[in-house]
């Protein structure tokens, strides 16, 4: 079983844009948003994955992710109930850590979140200047819940 340990923050300025080493367009939808289990279909540029996530225990939760054919992902996205999320992901390296900064589009325009996956719960790291309030564990900021409120 794979485990994801992730911290999530609101972004307070756009300095991440000049620091970004990569940018990717992401379209994603959810086949299941049940509490304790989500099933996500994601297209990143020209590749696709399906991801199953379990319940959080602190900042950690089980996660299983598998590559799927792009044509399958596009068909699965049609089965997903709204909203379908569109975002640009900016990859920023800071103090040896890989930050993923998601700039949301459409009805979520104006929301920008930064995520950092860490190797263990006790891992210590520096916060880049664009990182604001910690929203780890705040369900309002789970991608599966965005646009539903």
PAMI-486839 format. One line per 5 residues: number of its first residue (from 1); for each residue x, y, z of N, C-alpha, C, O. Coordinates in Angstrom, 3 decimals. Layout:
# PAMI-486839
NUM) X,Y,Z,X,Y,Z,X,Y,Z,X,Y,Z ~ ... $
# end
This chain:
# PAMI-486839
1) 0.847,-1.187,0.000,0.000,0.000,0.000,0.885,1.242,0.000,1.880,1.306,0.722 ~ 0.517,2.220,-0.811,1.212,3.501,-0.862,0.559,4.450,0.142,-0.649,4.391,0.372 ~ 1.366,5.320,0.731,0.846,6.313,1.656,1.286,7.695,1.199,2.448,7.914,0.858 ~ 0.341,8.614,1.199,0.616,10.000,0.854,0.606,10.800,2.149,-0.348,10.731,2.924 ~ 1.678,11.563,2.381,1.724,12.497,3.502,1.907,13.875,2.875,2.951,14.182,2.298 $
6) 0.877,14.690,3.000,0.845,15.942,2.257,0.444,17.097,3.162,-0.421,16.958,4.027 ~ 1.084,18.232,2.948,0.695,19.466,3.620,0.229,20.443,2.558,0.816,20.531,1.479 ~ -0.835,21.177,2.870,-1.460,22.076,1.892,-1.597,23.464,2.497,-1.934,23.617,3.671 ~ -1.326,24.482,1.667,-1.325,25.876,2.112,-2.019,26.775,1.101,-1.995,26.514,-0.102 ~ -2.637,27.835,1.604,-3.103,28.900,0.730,-1.873,29.658,0.224,-0.873,29.767,0.933 $
11) -1.948,30.172,-0.981,-0.847,30.923,-1.574,-1.144,32.411,-1.426,-2.254,32.859,-1.713 ~ -0.143,33.180,-0.974,-0.358,34.592,-0.647,0.206,35.569,-1.674,-0.107,36.758,-1.618 ~ 1.033,35.097,-2.612,1.526,35.976,-3.675,1.903,35.125,-4.880,1.920,33.897,-4.792 ~ 2.203,35.761,-5.995,2.483,35.007,-7.212,3.976,34.829,-7.512,4.348,34.613,-8.665 ~ 4.826,34.916,-6.501,6.266,34.731,-6.708,6.593,33.328,-7.219,7.651,33.121,-7.813 $
16) 5.702,32.368,-6.995,5.913,31.003,-7.482,6.015,30.956,-8.998,6.662,30.063,-9.546 ~ 5.387,31.905,-9.685,5.372,31.890,-11.152,6.767,32.060,-11.735,7.111,31.396,-12.714 ~ 7.574,32.939,-11.149,8.933,33.135,-11.659,9.872,32.031,-11.200,10.937,31.839,-11.788 ~ 9.492,31.308,-10.161,10.325,30.220,-9.635,10.010,28.871,-10.283,10.785,27.923,-10.152 ~ 8.887,28.784,-10.973,8.422,27.495,-11.514,9.387,26.941,-12.554,9.813,27.639,-13.474 $
21) 9.718,25.661,-12.378,10.575,24.946,-13.328,9.749,24.263,-14.409,10.228,24.036,-15.520 ~ 8.497,23.937,-14.071,7.585,23.260,-14.998,6.183,23.814,-14.786,5.849,24.342,-13.725 ~ 5.372,23.675,-15.836,3.947,24.006,-15.761,3.180,22.914,-16.488,3.601,22.440,-17.543 ~ 2.053,22.521,-15.915,1.229,21.474,-16.518,-0.234,21.868,-16.437,-0.686,22.426,-15.437 ~ -0.976,21.570,-17.510,-2.418,21.776,-17.492,-3.059,20.485,-16.984,-2.739,19.395,-17.458 $
26) -3.962,20.619,-16.018,-4.620,19.460,-15.411,-6.131,19.618,-15.510,-6.684,20.677,-15.212 ~ -6.779,18.548,-15.933,-8.233,18.427,-15.893,-8.533,17.200,-15.049,-7.971,16.132,-15.288 ~ -9.412,17.340,-14.065,-9.718,16.188,-13.216,-11.165,16.189,-12.782,-11.799,17.231,-12.618 ~ -11.665,14.966,-12.600,-13.019,14.762,-12.110,-13.028,13.611,-11.130,-12.060,12.859,-11.021 ~ -14.132,13.484,-10.421,-14.251,12.468,-9.378,-15.399,11.516,-9.683,-16.550,11.929,-9.825 $
31) -15.061,10.238,-9.780,-16.086,9.203,-9.933,-16.734,8.913,-8.586,-17.894,8.505,-8.521 ~ -15.975,9.125,-7.505,-16.506,8.946,-6.145,-15.911,10.030,-5.259,-14.707,10.285,-5.279 ~ -16.793,10.667,-4.476,-16.367,11.665,-3.489,-16.808,11.240,-2.091,-16.928,12.073,-1.193 ~ -17.046,9.958,-1.911,-17.509,9.478,-0.610,-16.475,9.769,0.465,-15.269,9.730,0.219 ~ -16.966,10.059,1.645,-16.061,10.285,2.774,-15.249,9.008,3.004,-15.811,7.920,3.127 $
36) -13.936,9.151,3.059,-13.071,7.997,3.316,-12.604,7.277,2.076,-11.751,6.394,2.153 ~ -13.167,7.652,0.902,-12.668,7.064,-0.347,-13.049,7.949,-1.515,-14.219,8.268,-1.731 ~ -12.036,8.332,-2.254,-12.279,9.096,-3.466,-11.634,8.362,-4.637,-10.606,7.699,-4.498 ~ -12.268,8.504,-5.784,-11.725,7.942,-7.022,-11.665,9.094,-8.017,-12.688,9.646,-8.420 ~ -10.433,9.444,-8.402,-10.206,10.599,-9.256,-9.645,10.166,-10.607,-8.821,9.254,-10.686 $
41) -10.095,10.822,-11.657,-9.543,10.668,-12.998,-8.857,11.983,-13.328,-9.453,13.052,-13.192 ~ -7.605,11.906,-13.760,-6.844,13.130,-14.023,-6.107,13.021,-15.349,-5.465,12.015,-15.653 ~ -6.223,14.097,-16.131,-5.436,14.240,-17.355,-4.418,15.346,-17.093,-4.781,16.472,-16.752 ~ -3.146,15.010,-17.256,-2.051,15.968,-17.098,-1.382,16.096,-18.454,-0.714,15.175,-18.923 ~ -1.572,17.258,-19.080,-1.066,17.489,-20.431,-1.601,16.389,-21.349,-2.779,16.416,-21.704 $
46) -0.777,15.434,-21.737,-1.213,14.375,-22.659,-1.073,12.978,-22.070,-0.879,12.009,-22.804 ~ -1.172,12.870,-20.744,-1.168,11.554,-20.095,-2.291,11.530,-19.064,-2.870,12.568,-18.743 ~ -2.594,10.339,-18.548,-3.734,10.226,-17.632,-3.474,9.186,-16.553,-2.728,8.226,-16.747 ~ -4.118,9.410,-15.403,-4.041,8.474,-14.278,-5.405,8.372,-13.619,-6.241,9.269,-13.726 ~ -5.603,7.260,-12.939,-6.749,7.101,-12.047,-6.164,6.913,-10.658,-5.195,6.175,-10.482 $
51) -6.752,7.580,-9.669,-6.220,7.584,-8.312,-7.323,7.247,-7.328,-8.429,7.781,-7.409 ~ -7.012,6.354,-6.397,-7.929,5.995,-5.320,-7.266,6.424,-4.022,-6.121,6.060,-3.752 ~ -7.998,7.210,-3.205,-7.467,7.680,-1.925,-8.399,7.257,-0.807,-9.621,7.281,-0.950 ~ -7.793,6.865,0.319,-8.551,6.472,1.501,-8.663,7.608,2.499,-8.386,8.763,2.176 ~ -9.074,7.272,3.721,-9.269,8.252,4.790,-7.957,8.801,5.311,-6.952,8.096,5.397 $
56) -7.995,10.097,5.661,-6.837,10.730,6.292,-6.670,10.242,7.717,-7.638,10.042,8.450 ~ -5.419,10.057,8.082,-5.030,9.851,9.478,-3.948,10.891,9.728,-2.770,10.651,9.463 ~ -4.361,12.064,10.247,-3.453,13.207,10.314,-3.248,13.725,8.905,-4.216,13.978,8.188 ~ -1.985,13.888,8.499,-1.673,14.361,7.143,-1.451,13.199,6.185,-1.162,13.421,5.009 ~ -1.582,11.961,6.665,-1.302,10.783,5.838,-2.596,10.075,5.439,-3.588,10.086,6.167 $
61) -2.550,9.463,4.260,-3.673,8.635,3.823,-3.191,7.666,2.745,-2.227,7.946,2.033 ~ -3.873,6.520,2.633,-3.503,5.578,1.572,-3.844,6.159,0.204,-4.875,6.808,0.022 ~ -2.950,5.909,-0.753,-3.155,6.413,-2.106,-2.629,5.388,-3.106,-1.528,4.859,-2.958 ~ -3.441,5.120,-4.123,-3.069,4.203,-5.200,-3.287,4.940,-6.509,-4.375,5.460,-6.758 ~ -2.255,4.987,-7.352,-2.367,5.726,-8.607,-1.828,4.877,-9.753,-0.764,4.267,-9.652 $
66) -2.599,4.854,-10.857,-2.249,4.007,-11.993,-2.418,4.777,-13.298,-3.408,5.483,-13.489 ~ -1.453,4.635,-14.186,-1.565,5.228,-15.519,-2.675,4.512,-16.279,-2.825,3.294,-16.184 ~ -3.451,5.287,-17.036,-4.503,4.725,-17.884,-4.396,5.390,-19.260,-3.808,6.464,-19.383 ~ -4.955,4.764,-20.285,-4.932,5.387,-21.605,-5.670,6.732,-21.594,-6.707,6.876,-20.946 ~ -5.126,7.702,-22.313,-5.721,9.031,-22.395,-7.163,8.977,-22.902,-8.026,9.704,-22.410 $
71) -7.416,8.123,-23.874,-8.789,8.016,-24.409,-9.748,7.493,-23.341,-10.894,7.938,-23.280 ~ -9.300,6.552,-22.493,-10.138,6.066,-21.390,-10.420,7.189,-20.399,-11.552,7.348,-19.940 ~ -9.393,7.966,-20.070,-9.561,9.062,-19.107,-10.584,10.072,-19.610,-11.421,10.546,-18.842 ~ -10.521,10.399,-20.879,-11.481,11.367,-21.437,-12.914,10.833,-21.349,-13.847,11.587,-21.071 ~ -13.080,9.537,-21.587,-14.418,8.935,-21.460,-14.862,8.891,-19.994,-16.027,9.149,-19.691 $
76) -13.943,8.566,-19.093,-14.278,8.531,-17.671,-14.642,9.924,-17.150,-15.534,10.052,-16.311 ~ -13.970,10.959,-17.632,-14.307,12.325,-17.212,-15.754,12.661,-17.562,-16.402,13.430,-16.851 ~ -16.259,12.093,-18.648,-17.657,12.324,-19.026,-18.622,11.667,-18.043,-19.780,12.076,-17.953 ~ -18.162,10.655,-17.307,-18.990,9.982,-16.304,-18.967,10.691,-14.946,-19.796,10.412,-14.080 ~ -18.015,11.604,-14.768,-17.858,12.294,-13.485,-18.916,13.376,-13.330,-19.140,14.161,-14.251 $
81) -19.568,13.424,-12.174,-20.506,14.527,-11.932,-19.737,15.838,-11.782,-18.559,15.826,-11.424 ~ -20.392,16.968,-12.052,-19.715,18.261,-11.886,-19.349,18.491,-10.425,-19.962,17.905,-9.533 ~ -18.378,19.317,-10.180,-17.616,20.067,-11.166,-16.388,19.287,-11.663,-15.819,18.468,-10.940 ~ -16.002,19.560,-12.896,-14.723,19.098,-13.426,-13.743,20.239,-13.145,-14.018,21.395,-13.463 ~ -12.611,19.907,-12.553,-11.637,20.916,-12.139,-10.591,21.119,-13.228,-10.045,20.162,-13.778 $
86) -10.326,22.392,-13.524,-9.259,22.789,-14.449,-8.260,23.620,-13.652,-8.642,24.524,-12.909 ~ -6.978,23.306,-13.815,-5.962,24.075,-13.097,-4.629,23.992,-13.831,-4.394,23.106,-14.652 ~ -3.773,24.945,-13.505,-2.389,24.912,-13.965,-1.537,24.592,-12.751,-1.631,25.252,-11.716 ~ -0.707,23.572,-12.891,0.203,23.187,-11.800,1.588,23.722,-12.114,2.148,23.472,-13.182 ~ 2.129,24.467,-11.153,3.473,25.022,-11.247,4.368,24.211,-10.301,4.046,24.059,-9.122 $
91) 5.477,23.697,-10.809,6.412,22.934,-9.985,7.542,23.860,-9.566,8.238,24.428,-10.407 ~ 7.719,24.006,-8.249,8.726,24.898,-7.689,9.618,24.109,-6.746,9.126,23.428,-5.847 ~ 10.918,24.197,-6.943,11.874,23.598,-6.002,12.302,24.676,-5.014,12.680,25.776,-5.416 ~ 12.244,24.361,-3.718,12.649,25.304,-2.680,13.306,24.526,-1.544,12.683,23.643,-0.953 ~ 14.551,24.847,-1.238,15.307,24.177,-0.186,15.268,22.656,-0.352,15.148,21.923,0.630 $
96) 15.369,22.192,-1.587,15.387,20.763,-1.872,14.022,20.091,-1.868,13.932,18.874,-2.029 ~ 12.967,20.862,-1.687,11.606,20.308,-1.663,10.853,20.689,-2.926,11.003,21.793,-3.450 ~ 10.037,19.752,-3.404,9.246,19.945,-4.627,7.833,20.385,-4.249,7.024,19.584,-3.782 ~ 7.554,21.662,-4.457,6.240,22.230,-4.186,5.399,22.178,-5.449,5.889,22.478,-6.538 ~ 4.137,21.798,-5.311,3.179,21.827,-6.408,2.192,22.947,-6.108,1.447,22.889,-5.130 $
101) 2.197,23.959,-6.955,1.320,25.113,-6.757,0.230,25.054,-7.818,0.507,25.143,-9.014 ~ -1.010,24.903,-7.369,-2.155,24.767,-8.273,-2.927,26.069,-8.353,-3.458,26.566,-7.360 ~ -2.975,26.608,-9.562,-3.729,27.819,-9.868,-5.012,27.366,-10.576,-4.966,26.871,-11.702 ~ -6.144,27.539,-9.909,-7.409,27.016,-10.407,-8.046,27.972,-11.404,-7.831,29.183,-11.354 ~ -8.845,27.396,-12.321,-9.506,28.157,-13.381,-11.023,27.948,-13.294,-11.510,27.189,-12.456 $
106) -11.744,28.623,-14.157,-13.196,28.463,-14.204,-13.851,29.033,-12.964,-13.512,30.131,-12.523 ~ -14.793,28.287,-12.400,-15.537,28.766,-11.227,-14.657,28.895,-9.987,-15.049,29.542,-9.016 ~ -13.471,28.288,-10.010,-12.543,28.373,-8.876,-11.442,29.404,-9.102,-10.486,29.475,-8.330 ~ -11.576,30.205,-10.165,-10.591,31.248,-10.498,-10.306,32.092,-9.259,-11.229,32.486,-8.546 ~ -9.037,32.368,-9.007,-8.639,33.158,-7.841,-8.129,32.305,-6.694,-7.459,32.819,-5.799 $
111) -8.431,31.013,-6.698,-7.922,30.111,-5.667,-6.590,29.536,-6.130,-6.481,29.017,-7.241 ~ -5.580,29.630,-5.272,-4.274,29.038,-5.545,-3.808,28.340,-4.270,-3.768,28.940,-3.196 ~ -3.456,27.063,-4.410,-3.023,26.249,-3.281,-1.640,25.678,-3.555,-1.318,25.339,-4.694 ~ -0.820,25.572,-2.510,0.499,24.953,-2.606,0.495,23.684,-1.778,0.012,23.673,-0.646 ~ 1.041,22.605,-2.350,1.111,21.325,-1.651,2.553,20.842,-1.618,3.331,21.075,-2.544 $
116) 2.882,20.176,-0.544,4.187,19.553,-0.401,3.984,18.152,0.148,3.437,17.976,1.237 ~ 4.431,17.148,-0.615,4.425,15.775,-0.108,5.727,15.571,0.643,6.806,15.916,0.162 ~ 5.601,15.000,1.838,6.777,14.810,2.687,6.961,13.321,2.989,6.003,12.550,2.939 ~ 8.208,12.919,3.306,8.488,11.498,3.510,8.007,10.932,4.849,7.808,9.723,4.969 ~ 7.816,11.797,5.859,7.365,11.322,7.172,6.675,12.463,7.900,6.890,13.635,7.588 $
121) 5.848,12.111,8.870,5.084,13.117,9.621,5.989,14.123,10.332,5.607,15.281,10.499 ~ 7.185,13.697,10.752,8.067,14.578,11.518,9.088,15.318,10.649,10.000,15.952,11.179 ~ 8.947,15.247,9.329,9.852,15.920,8.402,9.719,17.440,8.569,8.609,17.970,8.591 ~ 10.838,18.124,8.684,10.854,19.581,8.849,11.275,20.235,7.532,12.146,19.727,6.827 ~ 10.649,21.363,7.211,10.936,22.035,5.953,10.708,23.533,6.078,9.996,24.008,6.963 $
126) 11.345,24.268,5.152,11.202,25.720,5.061,9.952,26.067,4.254,9.562,25.331,3.347 ~ 9.337,27.183,4.590,8.186,27.671,3.829,8.655,28.739,2.847,9.258,29.729,3.262 ~ 8.391,28.559,1.556,8.711,29.604,0.587,7.872,30.850,0.837,6.866,30.791,1.545 ~ 8.281,31.975,0.261,7.600,33.259,0.480,6.150,33.254,0.006,5.344,34.039,0.508 ~ 5.793,32.386,-0.954,4.420,32.371,-1.474,3.455,31.574,-0.608,2.249,31.591,-0.855 $
131) 3.965,30.876,0.403,3.122,30.012,1.250,2.491,30.814,2.377,3.169,31.547,3.097 ~ 1.167,30.658,2.516,0.414,31.323,3.576,-0.125,30.333,4.588,0.592,29.454,5.064 ~ -1.406,30.489,4.910,-2.057,29.703,5.964,-2.096,28.213,5.630,-2.388,27.825,4.499 ~ -1.800,27.397,6.624,-1.852,25.935,6.508,-3.321,25.501,6.515,-4.058,25.788,7.459 ~ -3.737,24.800,5.442,-5.109,24.301,5.356,-5.122,22.770,5.272,-6.113,22.173,4.851 $
136) -4.016,22.148,5.675,-3.941,20.688,5.716,-5.072,20.167,6.606,-5.243,20.635,7.732 ~ -5.821,19.225,6.115,-6.905,18.643,6.900,-8.207,19.412,6.845,-9.228,18.923,7.328 ~ -8.199,20.608,6.266,-9.431,21.387,6.122,-10.142,20.878,4.872,-9.707,21.157,3.754 ~ -11.218,20.141,5.051,-11.901,19.477,3.944,-12.390,20.441,2.871,-12.591,20.031,1.728 ~ -12.586,21.710,3.211,-13.021,22.686,2.207,-11.985,22.834,1.089,-12.318,23.265,-0.014 $
141) -10.727,22.476,1.377,-9.657,22.634,0.391,-9.229,21.313,-0.240,-8.267,21.286,-1.008 ~ -9.917,20.224,0.066,-9.658,18.977,-0.660,-10.134,19.182,-2.087,-11.221,19.719,-2.301 ~ -9.350,18.770,-3.059,-9.751,18.925,-4.448,-11.109,18.276,-4.699,-11.897,18.781,-5.500 ~ -11.390,17.167,-4.027,-12.657,16.472,-4.228,-13.856,17.292,-3.754,-14.988,17.021,-4.156 ~ -13.617,18.295,-2.903,-14.706,19.116,-2.364,-14.802,20.489,-3.007,-15.797,21.192,-2.833 $
146) -13.766,20.874,-3.751,-13.762,22.200,-4.367,-14.909,22.343,-5.365,-15.174,21.439,-6.157 ~ -15.566,23.461,-5.315,-16.665,23.730,-6.238,-17.995,23.149,-5.802,-19.012,23.391,-6.452 ~ -18.013,22.385,-4.711,-19.267,21.791,-4.234,-19.991,22.683,-3.235,-21.196,22.534,-3.036 ~ -19.270,23.609,-2.605,-19.884,24.441,-1.562,-20.778,25.481,-2.168,-21.381,26.274,-1.444 $
# end
